[in-house]
Amino acid sequence: MIKNFIFYAIVFLPGSNTFDWDNEEIGTPGAFLIRNNHHSEFYLKSLTLEDVPSHGVIHFPCNSWVYPASKYQNDRVFFSNKTYLPAETPISLLKYREEELENLRGDGKGQLQEWDRVYDYEVYNDLGNPDKGPQHARPVLGGSTEYPYPRRGRTDPKYESRLNLALSLNIYVPRDERFGHLKLADFLSYALKSIVQVLKPEFESIFDKTPNEFDSFEDVLKLYEGGLEVPEGVVKVIRDNVPLEMLKEIFRTDGERFLKFPLPQVIAVDKFAWRTDEEFAREMLAGINPVMIRSLEVIIERKLFILDHHDALMPYLRRINSTSTKTYASRTLLFLQKNGTLKPLAIELSLPHPEGDQHGAISKVFVPEEKGVENSLWQLAKGYVGVVDSGYHQLISHWLHTHAVIEPFIIATNRQLSVLHPIYKLLHPHYRDTMNINALGRQILINAGGALEVTVFTSKYSMEFSSMLYKDWVFPEQALPQDLLKRGVAVKDSSCPHGLKLLIEDYPFAVDGLEIWFAIKTWVQDYCSVYYKDDESIKKDAELQSWWKELREKGHGDKKEEIWWPKMQTREELIETCTIIIWIASALHAAINFGQYPYGGYPPNRPAISSKLVPEKGTPEYDELLANPDKTYLKTFTSQFKAVLGISLVEILSRHSSDEVYLGQRDTENWTSDAEALEAFAKFGKKIEDIEEGMKRMNNDEKLRNRYGPVKMPYTLLYPSSEGGLTGRGIPNSVSI
């Protein structure tokens, strides 16, 4: 009897198809080939064979676009939901397993078309547009020691053409990596394009001709209470270029009143609690960049902590301040009080020495004061810290450490691990939509003149700066326990849960994150143990070894000589590696993305750019600070144009789509036929639900002040579940927005 075999399905029109099965002797169907003789593509969700003699029901999860046969050199193949290590693959399927991987790798030649199913690597050579002038030139990132970077998905082997100004985003990524029809990100693509290419120039025109700025915090609040009044000419341009439904969704128009935004959570209860020192410090533990604070070791019983944005920024600061930005490298010193909150003690603001770096930096130190000009200067100092932290968050914590570093894993997985491979089945849900959102980002957000360069203090040096910080990236330290230990905010302690003791017990990101981290690790361990019984099985897995080799040598090729890469010789190395990948793509990204609007939708709380330095005594600016400190703060950090553009962007980027798939869930039924794997996943899903209930209980504990803060805003960024929309909670499986 043939144990596994292939059968054909020829499709002339999309729709339901039936197959008669009457041969008990032929064996178990293991795959099918399909040929589309229709003139257009269709999406094949799955195929199910029922009443197969001796086998019952057999499922073939497909989840793929099938183009007309004329677009392919070979018919498409889809496998059943059986899982096989390479050496255990039935002979009848082995050829198709190998050929499918070859097709997905491509030949590295030619410009790729939408029907191509090719995953290949390319450097970031598409950020600049020097044809528009030298001011639009940007260095190529990746492939050099000067500008190292993770690789992105390849489109054209020589260059990637810039898109024109039409609201069309025909960006190549493998078709199955594109946003689904139901996804908000379909809308997102056009929304972002509208903001950057229609609204941005119109807003610049308005604010250049009538340079109105916010004179008071009450003026800023009008953005949420009544919107802005916009000249009729600009209203007409926007209406003519942005579809009505999108206009209503993004800008909530009301006649001539544009840009009425939803109220951010940080000011929903108290409009001014964000200005307190306690909230300023709390957001380092529970805000949108809670991955930076460090301990100052062996000082005052480890009660001193620091937010340090000095050494990384200083080499770039002279160039950055030659643009419209005027800001400082900063260090913030904090003290852990008995009530568990942090008290800021001092802020150091530094500039490069005007006579050269060999003379060191010029620094000013500010300390908390409750009134007078000293209080005004202290508030300005906190604003500069916010500017630098916001930029570091957006460029490093968010873009580089989640979006950019995960893309090579997606490419390597599709090139080297068959869909039959257990690790492919484990990781694939955590790659959903990432290549598409990254490609979109390269076109309109992180490119020369894109939205990020306009709204973040690093200006045209933004991506170059992130390249310098990639030099410090260490894959094993992306594991949450290792990150906490490295930053000195945790120590090993076998008597504590998970073997770690947090030096700041009420550290919401770390407390919730550790629960999620170890739930993921337990799931990965349970799953991998189904297929790998010992270390030897890891070493003998040819696909796994090729995957890991290519990931290091090509995907993250600029760091291939690093000695810290796991060797992939043991089950523990595989489990830790897969846990890190899933953590980065799911919980880490969620923690630093979906709070962007709840915290940063009110720009005075999270300013991203500063246009003036601290005023000096004897200057008109200092006199204005004395007379109207709020106006000076707003003129320094919150221009109308950049505030409106920034708020528009973070609102969209903080939304969940209606069809999002969250941690502990899968969007494909019958993704495997292995009962042990399904049982382990069900256990994981239940654990995730229990963790969320525990987070809710902690948020109701008044003793845990860092979970709520003066702004009365509970920490929900690591709640696993969410509805669609702007919720400030929810952990999607993947970097999907």
ChimeraX attribute file (.defattr): number of C-alpha atoms within 10 A of each C-alpha:
attribute: neighborCount
match mode: 1-to-1
recipient: residues
	/A:1	8
	/A:2	10
	/A:3	13
	/A:4	16
	/A:5	16
	/A:6	16
	/A:7	11
	/A:8	13
	/A:9	16
	/A:10	14
	/A:11	17
	/A:12	13
	/A:13	14
	/A:14	14
	/A:15	9
	/A:16	7
	/A:17	10
	/A:18	10
	/A:19	9
	/A:20	9
	/A:21	11
	/A:22	10
	/A:23	9
	/A:24	12
	/A:25	11
	/A:26	13
	/A:27	16
	/A:28	19
	/A:29	20
	/A:30	21
	/A:31	23
	/A:32	19
	/A:33	16
	/A:34	18
	/A:35	20
	/A:36	23
	/A:37	16
	/A:38	16
	/A:39	12
	/A:40	13
	/A:41	17
	/A:42	16
	/A:43	14
	/A:44	14
	/A:45	12
	/A:46	16
	/A:47	19
	/A:48	13
	/A:49	16
	/A:50	15
	/A:51	13
	/A:52	17
	/A:53	15
	/A:54	10
	/A:55	13
	/A:56	9
	/A:57	11
	/A:58	20
	/A:59	22
	/A:60	22
	/A:61	20
	/A:62	20
	/A:63	15
	/A:64	16
	/A:65	16
	/A:66	23
	/A:67	22
	/A:68	19
	/A:69	20
	/A:70	13
	/A:71	14
	/A:72	16
	/A:73	8
	/A:74	14
	/A:75	19
	/A:76	19
	/A:77	19
	/A:78	24
	/A:79	22
	/A:80	24
	/A:81	21
	/A:82	20
	/A:83	22
	/A:84	15
	/A:85	20
	/A:86	20
	/A:87	13
	/A:88	10
	/A:89	17
	/A:90	14
	/A:91	12
	/A:92	15
	/A:93	15
	/A:94	14
	/A:95	11
	/A:96	20
	/A:97	21
	/A:98	14
	/A:99	14
	/A:100	18
	/A:101	18
	/A:102	14
	/A:103	17
	/A:104	19
	/A:105	19
	/A:106	16
	/A:107	10
	/A:108	15
	/A:109	10
	/A:110	11
	/A:111	14
	/A:112	19
	/A:113	16
	/A:114	15
	/A:115	18
	/A:116	19
	/A:117	20
	/A:118	26
	/A:119	25
	/A:120	24
	/A:121	22
	/A:122	23
	/A:123	20
	/A:124	24
	/A:125	17
	/A:126	19
	/A:127	25
	/A:128	24
	/A:129	18
	/A:130	12
	/A:131	9
	/A:132	9
	/A:133	9
	/A:134	10
	/A:135	13
	/A:136	15
	/A:137	17
	/A:138	20
	/A:139	15
	/A:140	19
	/A:141	23
	/A:142	21
	/A:143	18
	/A:144	12
	/A:145	12
	/A:146	14
	/A:147	20
	/A:148	24
	/A:149	30
	/A:150	26
	/A:151	27
	/A:152	27
	/A:153	24
	/A:154	23
	/A:155	24
	/A:156	16
	/A:157	15
	/A:158	12
	/A:159	14
	/A:160	17
	/A:161	13
	/A:162	15
	/A:163	13
	/A:164	9
	/A:165	12
	/A:166	12
	/A:167	17
	/A:168	11
	/A:169	16
	/A:170	9
	/A:171	18
	/A:172	23
	/A:173	26
	/A:174	23
	/A:175	18
	/A:176	19
	/A:177	17
	/A:178	19
	/A:179	21
	/A:180	13
	/A:181	10
	/A:182	12
	/A:183	16
	/A:184	20
	/A:185	25
	/A:186	14
	/A:187	17
	/A:188	21
	/A:189	20
	/A:190	18
	/A:191	21
	/A:192	24
	/A:193	23
	/A:194	22
	/A:195	22
	/A:196	23
	/A:197	18
	/A:198	21
	/A:199	21
	/A:200	20
	/A:201	11
	/A:202	19
	/A:203	19
	/A:204	16
	/A:205	14
	/A:206	16
	/A:207	15
	/A:208	11
	/A:209	9
	/A:210	9
	/A:211	12
	/A:212	12
	/A:213	16
	/A:214	18
	/A:215	15
	/A:216	16
	/A:217	15
	/A:218	11
	/A:219	14
	/A:220	22
	/A:221	18
	/A:222	14
	/A:223	21
	/A:224	17
	/A:225	14
	/A:226	14
	/A:227	20
	/A:228	19
	/A:229	12
	/A:230	15
	/A:231	12
	/A:232	11
	/A:233	10
	/A:234	16
	/A:235	18
	/A:236	10
	/A:237	13
	/A:238	18
	/A:239	13
	/A:240	11
	/A:241	15
	/A:242	19
	/A:243	13
	/A:244	13
	/A:245	10
	/A:246	15
	/A:247	18
	/A:248	14
	/A:249	12
	/A:250	22
	/A:251	16
	/A:252	17
	/A:253	18
	/A:254	12
	/A:255	10
	/A:256	13
	/A:257	17
	/A:258	21
	/A:259	25
	/A:260	20
	/A:261	23
	/A:262	17
	/A:263	17
	/A:264	20
	/A:265	22
	/A:266	26
	/A:267	20
	/A:268	14
	/A:269	14
	/A:270	13
	/A:271	14
	/A:272	14
	/A:273	18
	/A:274	22
	/A:275	16
	/A:276	14
	/A:277	18
	/A:278	19
	/A:279	25
	/A:280	24
	/A:281	24
	/A:282	25
	/A:283	18
	/A:284	21
	/A:285	25
	/A:286	28
	/A:287	24
	/A:288	28
	/A:289	23
	/A:290	19
	/A:291	22
	/A:292	18
	/A:293	21
	/A:294	20
	/A:295	24
	/A:296	18
	/A:297	14
	/A:298	9
	/A:299	10
	/A:300	10
	/A:301	9
	/A:302	16
	/A:303	18
	/A:304	21
	/A:305	25
	/A:306	21
	/A:307	20
	/A:308	21
	/A:309	19
	/A:310	19
	/A:311	11
	/A:312	14
	/A:313	20
	/A:314	19
	/A:315	14
	/A:316	18
	/A:317	21
	/A:318	19
	/A:319	14
	/A:320	21
	/A:321	21
	/A:322	9
	/A:323	14
	/A:324	15
	/A:325	19
	/A:326	22
	/A:327	27
	/A:328	29
	/A:329	25
	/A:330	28
	/A:331	19
	/A:332	24
	/A:333	22
	/A:334	23
	/A:335	20
	/A:336	17
	/A:337	12
	/A:338	8
	/A:339	11
	/A:340	17
	/A:341	23
	/A:342	25
	/A:343	20
	/A:344	21
	/A:345	16
	/A:346	19
	/A:347	24
	/A:348	19
	/A:349	24
	/A:350	20
	/A:351	21
	/A:352	21
	/A:353	14
	/A:354	11
	/A:355	8
	/A:356	10
	/A:357	13
	/A:358	8
	/A:359	10
	/A:360	13
	/A:361	16
	/A:362	11
	/A:363	14
	/A:364	14
	/A:365	14
	/A:366	19
	/A:367	17
	/A:368	19
	/A:369	13
	/A:370	10
	/A:371	10
	/A:372	10
	/A:373	15
	/A:374	15
	/A:375	16
	/A:376	20
	/A:377	22
	/A:378	21
	/A:379	23
	/A:380	23
	/A:381	27
	/A:382	24
	/A:383	26
	/A:384	28
	/A:385	27
	/A:386	23
	/A:387	27
	/A:388	26
	/A:389	24
	/A:390	23
	/A:391	23
	/A:392	27
	/A:393	22
	/A:394	22
	/A:395	22
	/A:396	22
	/A:397	24
	/A:398	21
	/A:399	21
	/A:400	22
	/A:401	23
	/A:402	25
	/A:403	24
	/A:404	20
	/A:405	23
	/A:406	26
	/A:407	24
	/A:408	26
	/A:409	23
	/A:410	23
	/A:411	26
	/A:412	23
	/A:413	25
	/A:414	20
	/A:415	23
	/A:416	25
	/A:417	24
	/A:418	25
	/A:419	23
	/A:420	20
	/A:421	21
	/A:422	23
	/A:423	22
	/A:424	18
	/A:425	17
	/A:426	17
	/A:427	21
	/A:428	16
	/A:429	21
	/A:430	26
	/A:431	23
	/A:432	25
	/A:433	21
	/A:434	24
	/A:435	27
	/A:436	24
	/A:437	22
	/A:438	22
	/A:439	17
	/A:440	22
	/A:441	21
	/A:442	19
	/A:443	21
	/A:444	23
	/A:445	22
	/A:446	22
	/A:447	23
	/A:448	26
	/A:449	19
	/A:450	21
	/A:451	24
	/A:452	25
	/A:453	18
	/A:454	24
	/A:455	22
	/A:456	25
	/A:457	27
	/A:458	32
	/A:459	24
	/A:460	24
	/A:461	20
	/A:462	24
	/A:463	28
	/A:464	20
	/A:465	20
	/A:466	23
	/A:467	21
	/A:468	18
	/A:469	20
	/A:470	21
	/A:471	15
	/A:472	8
	/A:473	15
	/A:474	14
	/A:475	16
	/A:476	16
	/A:477	15
	/A:478	20
	/A:479	19
	/A:480	22
	/A:481	21
	/A:482	13
	/A:483	17
	/A:484	25
	/A:485	18
	/A:486	14
	/A:487	18
	/A:488	18
	/A:489	23
	/A:490	22
	/A:491	16
	/A:492	13
	/A:493	12
	/A:494	10
	/A:495	9
	/A:496	10
	/A:497	10
	/A:498	13
	/A:499	12
	/A:500	18
	/A:501	18
	/A:502	18
	/A:503	18
	/A:504	21
	/A:505	15
	/A:506	21
	/A:507	23
	/A:508	29
	/A:509	24
	/A:510	24
	/A:511	15
	/A:512	21
	/A:513	21
	/A:514	18
	/A:515	19
	/A:516	25
	/A:517	20
	/A:518	16
	/A:519	20
	/A:520	25
	/A:521	20
	/A:522	18
	/A:523	23
	/A:524	25
	/A:525	19
	/A:526	19
	/A:527	21
	/A:528	20
	/A:529	15
	/A:530	14
	/A:531	18
	/A:532	17
	/A:533	11
	/A:534	12
	/A:535	15
	/A:536	12
	/A:537	16
	/A:538	21
	/A:539	15
	/A:540	14
	/A:541	17
	/A:542	15
	/A:543	20
	/A:544	24
	/A:545	18
	/A:546	15
	/A:547	18
	/A:548	22
	/A:549	17
	/A:550	21
	/A:551	21
	/A:552	20
	/A:553	13
	/A:554	20
	/A:555	29
	/A:556	23
	/A:557	20
	/A:558	21
	/A:559	21
	/A:560	16
	/A:561	10
	/A:562	11
	/A:563	9
	/A:564	12
	/A:565	16
	/A:566	16
	/A:567	13
	/A:568	19
	/A:569	16
	/A:570	16
	/A:571	20
	/A:572	16
	/A:573	16
	/A:574	23
	/A:575	21
	/A:576	17
	/A:577	22
	/A:578	20
	/A:579	25
	/A:580	22
	/A:581	21
	/A:582	25
	/A:583	26
	/A:584	24
	/A:585	29
	/A:586	26
	/A:587	28
	/A:588	28
	/A:589	25
	/A:590	30
	/A:591	27
	/A:592	25
	/A:593	27
	/A:594	27
	/A:595	30
	/A:596	27
	/A:597	30
	/A:598	26
	/A:599	23
	/A:600	23
	/A:601	29
	/A:602	26
	/A:603	22
	/A:604	21
	/A:605	23
	/A:606	27
	/A:607	30
	/A:608	30
	/A:609	30
	/A:610	26
	/A:611	16
	/A:612	17
	/A:613	16
	/A:614	20
	/A:615	16
	/A:616	11
	/A:617	10
	/A:618	8
	/A:619	10
	/A:620	11
	/A:621	16
	/A:622	17
	/A:623	15
	/A:624	14
	/A:625	21
	/A:626	16
	/A:627	12
	/A:628	14
	/A:629	21
	/A:630	19
	/A:631	17
	/A:632	25
	/A:633	25
	/A:634	23
	/A:635	18
	/A:636	21
	/A:637	26
	/A:638	26
	/A:639	20
	/A:640	21
	/A:641	21
	/A:642	23
	/A:643	22
	/A:644	23
	/A:645	20
	/A:646	24
	/A:647	21
	/A:648	21
	/A:649	23
	/A:650	19
	/A:651	22
	/A:652	23
	/A:653	20
	/A:654	23
	/A:655	24
	/A:656	26
	/A:657	21
	/A:658	14
	/A:659	14
	/A:660	22
	/A:661	22
	/A:662	21
	/A:663	25
	/A:664	22
	/A:665	17
	/A:666	15
	/A:667	12
	/A:668	13
	/A:669	9
	/A:670	17
	/A:671	20
	/A:672	20
	/A:673	14
	/A:674	13
	/A:675	10
	/A:676	15
	/A:677	22
	/A:678	15
	/A:679	13
	/A:680	17
	/A:681	19
	/A:682	15
	/A:683	16
	/A:684	22
	/A:685	19
	/A:686	11
	/A:687	19
	/A:688	22
	/A:689	15
	/A:690	11
	/A:691	18
	/A:692	19
	/A:693	13
	/A:694	14
	/A:695	21
	/A:696	14
	/A:697	10
	/A:698	19
	/A:699	19
	/A:700	12
	/A:701	11
	/A:702	11
	/A:703	13
	/A:704	18
	/A:705	20
	/A:706	29
	/A:707	27
	/A:708	22
	/A:709	24
	/A:710	21
	/A:711	20
	/A:712	18
	/A:713	20
	/A:714	21
	/A:715	24
	/A:716	25
	/A:717	28
	/A:718	28
	/A:719	26
	/A:720	24
	/A:721	20
	/A:722	18
	/A:723	14
	/A:724	14
	/A:725	14
	/A:726	20
	/A:727	18
	/A:728	26
	/A:729	24
	/A:730	25
	/A:731	26
	/A:732	27
	/A:733	28
	/A:734	30
	/A:735	26
	/A:736	27
	/A:737	26
